[in-house]
Amino acid sequence: MRKLLLTGAAAAAIGMFAAATAQAADLYVPPPPPPAPVWSWTGPYAGLHVGAVDGDIDDNLSEFEIVGDSMDPNGIMGGIQAGYNFQFDSIVLGIEGDLSLGDVDDTIYPGFDRMEAQIDWMATIRGRLGWAWDRTLFYATGGIAFTDLEIKLDLGGPSDKDKNSYLGWTVGGGVEHAVTDNISLKAEYLYADFGKENFDFSFGGGEFEPNGHAKLKTHTFRVGVNYLF
């Protein structure tokens, strides 16, 4: 009888333990998986670019037979850029600077033998305002622009050249896409108005001593790659 009672008590204890264990298992809820990381454009970056430059020069060199000559220098420029972005929800604010080197020129033959315009470099410092759609960024940009313009005159014998630095403004826009966590590709357009600067030429006291001003504007279409730090 005693053995029977002990066996029954043991069976009851085992049943209660099993029931408690099952109830505890039913109450356990595994933690949710960690949320997927949210992509952000915040941070510094630097990269390379290359593109086409189409310029427009209107000059008024008063000593020449043709007043109001126009030139259309064009060519390829490439260089470097660097900047920093801040992202607030879907809005991205940033600042970027760039330097481009290349060969942008044009030659015309108006009322004298030869006139050539040459641009070797351009640079900008711009703000950027964009809207981020995950890893794709659409943005507008604007700021100040710098360049040098050299004009050469050749009268078939005597020749001279003058160079001036320009400071103007630029606006544009583009799209950038992060193909990996650290690499992005972009396409961009910039319009720049550099205003006008005076040019003076001397041919050794000859009959022609031209002077006047040259207005400069450019359109730049370029692509680039950035490393996101």
C-alpha positions as a Markdown table, in Angstrom:
| # | Residue | x | y | z |
|---|---|---|---|---|
| 1 | Met | 0.0 | 0.0 | 0.0 |
| 2 | Arg | 2.8 | 2.3 | 0.9 |
| 3 | Lys | 4.5 | 1.6 | -2.4 |
| 4 | Leu | 1.3 | 2.4 | -4.2 |
| 5 | Leu | 0.9 | 5.7 | -2.5 |
| 6 | Leu | 4.5 | 6.7 | -3.2 |
| 7 | Thr | 4.1 | 5.7 | -6.8 |
| 8 | Gly | 1.0 | 7.8 | -7.1 |
| 9 | Ala | 2.6 | 10.8 | -5.5 |
| 10 | Ala | 5.6 | 10.6 | -7.8 |
| 11 | Ala | 3.3 | 10.4 | -10.8 |
| 12 | Ala | 1.4 | 13.4 | -9.6 |
| 13 | Ala | 4.6 | 15.4 | -9.1 |
| 14 | Ile | 5.8 | 14.5 | -12.5 |
| 15 | Gly | 2.5 | 15.6 | -14.1 |
| 16 | Met | 2.5 | 18.9 | -12.2 |
| 17 | Phe | 6.1 | 19.6 | -13.3 |
| 18 | Ala | 5.3 | 18.7 | -16.9 |
| 19 | Ala | 2.3 | 21.0 | -16.9 |
| 20 | Ala | 4.2 | 23.9 | -15.4 |
| 21 | Thr | 7.0 | 23.4 | -18.0 |
| 22 | Ala | 4.4 | 23.4 | -20.8 |
| 23 | Gln | 2.7 | 26.5 | -19.4 |
| 24 | Ala | 6.1 | 28.3 | -19.2 |
| 25 | Ala | 6.9 | 27.3 | -22.7 |
| 26 | Asp | 3.5 | 28.7 | -23.9 |
| 27 | Leu | 4.3 | 32.1 | -22.1 |
| 28 | Tyr | 7.7 | 32.5 | -23.8 |
| 29 | Val | 7.8 | 35.0 | -26.7 |
| 30 | Pro | 11.1 | 35.2 | -28.6 |
| 31 | Pro | 12.4 | 38.7 | -29.1 |
| 32 | Pro | 11.7 | 40.3 | -32.5 |
| 33 | Pro | 14.6 | 40.4 | -35.0 |
| 34 | Pro | 16.6 | 43.7 | -35.0 |
| 35 | Pro | 15.3 | 46.3 | -37.5 |
| 36 | Ala | 17.0 | 46.6 | -40.8 |
| 37 | Pro | 19.5 | 49.4 | -40.8 |
| 38 | Val | 18.1 | 52.7 | -42.3 |
| 39 | Trp | 20.3 | 54.1 | -45.1 |
| 40 | Ser | 21.5 | 57.7 | -44.4 |
| 41 | Trp | 23.4 | 60.1 | -46.6 |
| 42 | Thr | 24.9 | 61.9 | -43.5 |
| 43 | Gly | 28.7 | 62.0 | -43.6 |
| 44 | Pro | 31.7 | 63.1 | -45.6 |
| 45 | Tyr | 32.5 | 62.0 | -49.2 |
| 46 | Ala | 35.1 | 62.5 | -51.9 |
| 47 | Gly | 35.4 | 61.4 | -55.5 |
| 48 | Leu | 36.1 | 62.0 | -59.2 |
| 49 | His | 34.2 | 63.5 | -62.1 |
| 50 | Val | 34.4 | 64.0 | -65.9 |
| 51 | Gly | 32.2 | 65.8 | -68.3 |
| 52 | Ala | 31.6 | 68.1 | -71.2 |
| 53 | Val | 31.8 | 71.9 | -71.0 |
| 54 | Asp | 30.0 | 74.2 | -73.5 |
| 55 | Gly | 30.9 | 77.8 | -73.1 |
| 56 | Asp | 29.6 | 81.1 | -74.5 |
| 57 | Ile | 31.7 | 84.2 | -74.8 |
| 58 | Asp | 30.3 | 87.6 | -75.9 |
| 59 | Asp | 33.1 | 90.2 | -76.3 |
| 60 | Asn | 33.3 | 93.8 | -77.4 |
| 61 | Leu | 36.9 | 94.6 | -78.4 |
| 62 | Ser | 36.4 | 98.1 | -79.6 |
| 63 | Glu | 39.3 | 98.5 | -81.9 |
| 64 | Phe | 38.3 | 95.7 | -84.3 |
| 65 | Glu | 36.2 | 96.0 | -87.4 |
| 66 | Ile | 33.6 | 93.5 | -86.0 |
| 67 | Val | 32.3 | 94.6 | -82.6 |
| 68 | Gly | 30.4 | 92.0 | -80.5 |
| 69 | Asp | 32.2 | 88.9 | -81.6 |
| 70 | Ser | 31.0 | 85.7 | -80.1 |
| 71 | Met | 32.9 | 82.5 | -79.3 |
| 72 | Asp | 31.7 | 79.1 | -78.2 |
| 73 | Pro | 34.6 | 77.3 | -76.4 |
| 74 | Asn | 33.9 | 73.6 | -75.6 |
| 75 | Gly | 35.8 | 70.6 | -74.5 |
| 76 | Ile | 36.3 | 68.0 | -71.8 |
| 77 | Met | 37.1 | 68.6 | -68.1 |
| 78 | Gly | 37.7 | 66.2 | -65.2 |
| 79 | Gly | 38.6 | 66.6 | -61.6 |
| 80 | Ile | 37.9 | 66.0 | -58.0 |
| 81 | Gln | 35.1 | 66.9 | -55.6 |
| 82 | Ala | 34.5 | 66.6 | -51.8 |
| 83 | Gly | 31.7 | 67.4 | -49.5 |
| 84 | Tyr | 29.6 | 66.7 | -46.5 |
| 85 | Asn | 25.9 | 65.8 | -46.2 |
| 86 | Phe | 23.3 | 66.1 | -43.3 |
| 87 | Gln | 20.1 | 64.1 | -43.6 |
| 88 | Phe | 16.9 | 65.0 | -41.8 |
| 89 | Asp | 14.2 | 62.4 | -42.6 |
| 90 | Ser | 14.1 | 62.5 | -46.4 |
| 91 | Ile | 15.7 | 66.0 | -46.7 |
| 92 | Val | 19.4 | 66.2 | -47.3 |
| 93 | Leu | 21.5 | 69.3 | -46.9 |
| 94 | Gly | 25.1 | 69.5 | -47.9 |
| 95 | Ile | 28.1 | 71.5 | -49.1 |
| 96 | Glu | 30.5 | 70.5 | -51.9 |
| 97 | Gly | 33.6 | 71.9 | -53.5 |
| 98 | Asp | 35.1 | 70.8 | -56.8 |
| 99 | Leu | 38.1 | 71.5 | -59.1 |
| 100 | Ser | 38.1 | 70.6 | -62.8 |
| 101 | Leu | 41.0 | 70.7 | -65.3 |
| 102 | Gly | 40.9 | 70.3 | -69.0 |
| 103 | Asp | 40.9 | 71.8 | -72.5 |
| 104 | Val | 38.0 | 74.1 | -73.4 |
| 105 | Asp | 38.7 | 76.3 | -76.3 |
| 106 | Asp | 37.4 | 77.9 | -79.6 |
| 107 | Thr | 39.0 | 79.8 | -82.5 |
| 108 | Ile | 37.4 | 82.2 | -84.9 |
| 109 | Tyr | 38.5 | 84.4 | -87.8 |
| 110 | Pro | 36.6 | 87.7 | -87.7 |
| 111 | Gly | 37.9 | 91.0 | -89.1 |
| 112 | Phe | 41.5 | 90.0 | -88.4 |
| 113 | Asp | 43.5 | 86.8 | -88.8 |
| 114 | Arg | 42.8 | 84.8 | -85.7 |
| 115 | Met | 41.2 | 85.0 | -82.2 |
| 116 | Glu | 41.4 | 82.1 | -79.7 |
| 117 | Ala | 39.8 | 81.6 | -76.3 |
| 118 | Gln | 41.1 | 79.1 | -73.8 |
| 119 | Ile | 39.8 | 77.8 | -70.4 |
| 120 | Asp | 42.1 | 75.4 | -68.5 |
| 121 | Trp | 40.3 | 75.0 | -65.2 |
| 122 | Met | 37.1 | 75.7 | -63.3 |
| 123 | Ala | 36.1 | 75.4 | -59.6 |
| 124 | Thr | 32.9 | 75.8 | -57.6 |
| 125 | Ile | 31.8 | 75.9 | -53.9 |
| 126 | Arg | 28.1 | 75.0 | -53.7 |
| 127 | Gly | 25.4 | 74.1 | -51.3 |
| 128 | Arg | 23.1 | 71.1 | -52.0 |
| 129 | Leu | 19.5 | 70.6 | -51.1 |
| 130 | Gly | 18.1 | 67.2 | -51.9 |
| 131 | Trp | 15.3 | 64.7 | -51.4 |
| 132 | Ala | 16.4 | 61.1 | -50.5 |
| 133 | Trp | 14.5 | 58.1 | -51.7 |
| 134 | Asp | 16.4 | 55.4 | -49.8 |
| 135 | Arg | 19.7 | 55.1 | -51.6 |
| 136 | Thr | 18.8 | 57.5 | -54.4 |
| 137 | Leu | 19.2 | 61.3 | -53.9 |
| 138 | Phe | 17.7 | 64.0 | -56.1 |
| 139 | Tyr | 19.2 | 67.4 | -55.5 |
| 140 | Ala | 19.5 | 71.0 | -56.5 |
| 141 | Thr | 22.7 | 72.9 | -56.1 |
| 142 | Gly | 24.1 | 76.4 | -56.3 |
| 143 | Gly | 27.0 | 78.6 | -55.2 |
| 144 | Ile | 30.0 | 80.5 | -56.5 |
| 145 | Ala | 32.2 | 79.6 | -59.4 |
| 146 | Phe | 35.8 | 80.4 | -60.4 |
| 147 | Thr | 37.8 | 80.2 | -63.7 |
| 148 | Asp | 40.4 | 81.8 | -65.9 |
| 149 | Leu | 39.9 | 82.9 | -69.5 |
| 150 | Glu | 42.8 | 83.6 | -71.9 |
| 151 | Ile | 42.2 | 85.3 | -75.2 |
| 152 | Lys | 44.9 | 85.3 | -77.9 |
| 153 | Leu | 44.9 | 87.6 | -80.9 |
| 154 | Asp | 47.0 | 87.0 | -84.0 |
| 155 | Leu | 47.0 | 89.6 | -86.8 |
| 156 | Gly | 49.1 | 87.5 | -89.2 |
| 157 | Gly | 52.3 | 88.8 | -87.7 |
| 158 | Pro | 52.0 | 90.8 | -84.5 |
| 159 | Ser | 50.1 | 88.8 | -81.8 |
| 160 | Asp | 49.3 | 89.3 | -78.1 |
| 161 | Lys | 47.3 | 87.6 | -75.4 |
| 162 | Asp | 45.6 | 88.5 | -72.1 |
| 163 | Lys | 44.3 | 86.4 | -69.3 |
| 164 | Asn | 41.7 | 87.3 | -66.6 |
| 165 | Ser | 40.3 | 85.5 | -63.6 |
| 166 | Tyr | 36.5 | 85.3 | -63.3 |
| 167 | Leu | 34.3 | 85.0 | -60.2 |
| 168 | Gly | 30.6 | 84.2 | -60.8 |
| 169 | Trp | 27.7 | 82.1 | -59.7 |
| 170 | Thr | 26.4 | 78.7 | -60.6 |
| 171 | Val | 23.2 | 76.7 | -60.3 |
| 172 | Gly | 22.2 | 73.2 | -61.3 |
| 173 | Gly | 21.0 | 69.8 | -60.2 |
| 174 | Gly | 21.6 | 66.1 | -60.4 |
| 175 | Val | 20.9 | 62.6 | -59.1 |
| 176 | Glu | 23.1 | 60.4 | -57.0 |
| 177 | His | 22.7 | 56.7 | -56.2 |
| 178 | Ala | 24.6 | 54.6 | -53.6 |
| 179 | Val | 25.3 | 51.3 | -55.3 |
| 180 | Thr | 27.0 | 50.0 | -52.1 |
| 181 | Asp | 27.4 | 51.3 | -48.6 |
| 182 | Asn | 30.5 | 53.2 | -49.6 |
| 183 | Ile | 30.3 | 53.9 | -53.4 |
| 184 | Ser | 27.8 | 56.2 | -55.1 |
| 185 | Leu | 27.4 | 57.2 | -58.8 |
| 186 | Lys | 26.1 | 60.6 | -59.9 |
| 187 | Ala | 25.0 | 62.6 | -63.0 |
| 188 | Glu | 25.0 | 66.4 | -62.8 |
| 189 | Tyr | 24.3 | 69.6 | -64.8 |
| 190 | Leu | 25.7 | 73.0 | -63.8 |
| 191 | Tyr | 25.1 | 76.4 | -65.4 |
| 192 | Ala | 27.6 | 79.2 | -64.6 |
| 193 | Asp | 27.5 | 82.9 | -65.3 |
| 194 | Phe | 30.9 | 84.5 | -64.7 |
| 195 | Gly | 30.0 | 88.0 | -65.7 |
| 196 | Lys | 32.5 | 90.1 | -67.7 |
| 197 | Glu | 36.1 | 91.1 | -67.4 |
| 198 | Asn | 38.2 | 93.6 | -69.3 |
| 199 | Phe | 40.9 | 92.6 | -71.8 |
| 200 | Asp | 43.7 | 94.8 | -73.2 |
| 201 | Phe | 46.1 | 94.0 | -76.0 |
| 202 | Ser | 49.2 | 95.7 | -77.2 |
| 203 | Phe | 51.0 | 95.2 | -80.6 |
| 204 | Gly | 54.0 | 97.4 | -80.0 |
| 205 | Gly | 52.4 | 100.7 | -80.5 |
| 206 | Gly | 50.9 | 99.7 | -83.9 |
| 207 | Glu | 47.6 | 100.8 | -85.4 |
| 208 | Phe | 45.5 | 98.3 | -83.4 |
| 209 | Glu | 45.5 | 98.5 | -79.6 |
| 210 | Pro | 42.2 | 96.6 | -78.9 |
| 211 | Asn | 40.5 | 96.7 | -75.5 |
| 212 | Gly | 37.1 | 95.8 | -74.2 |
| 213 | His | 35.3 | 93.2 | -72.2 |
| 214 | Ala | 34.4 | 89.5 | -72.6 |
| 215 | Lys | 31.3 | 88.0 | -70.9 |
| 216 | Leu | 31.6 | 84.3 | -70.1 |
| 217 | Lys | 28.9 | 81.6 | -69.4 |
| 218 | Thr | 29.2 | 77.8 | -69.3 |
| 219 | His | 27.1 | 74.7 | -69.3 |
| 220 | Thr | 28.6 | 71.6 | -67.8 |
| 221 | Phe | 27.3 | 68.1 | -68.1 |
| 222 | Arg | 29.2 | 65.5 | -66.1 |
| 223 | Val | 29.2 | 62.2 | -64.3 |
| 224 | Gly | 31.1 | 61.1 | -61.2 |
| 225 | Val | 31.8 | 58.6 | -58.5 |
| 226 | Asn | 32.0 | 59.2 | -54.8 |
| 227 | Tyr | 33.5 | 57.3 | -51.9 |
| 228 | Leu | 31.2 | 57.7 | -48.8 |
| 229 | Phe | 33.2 | 57.6 | -45.6 |
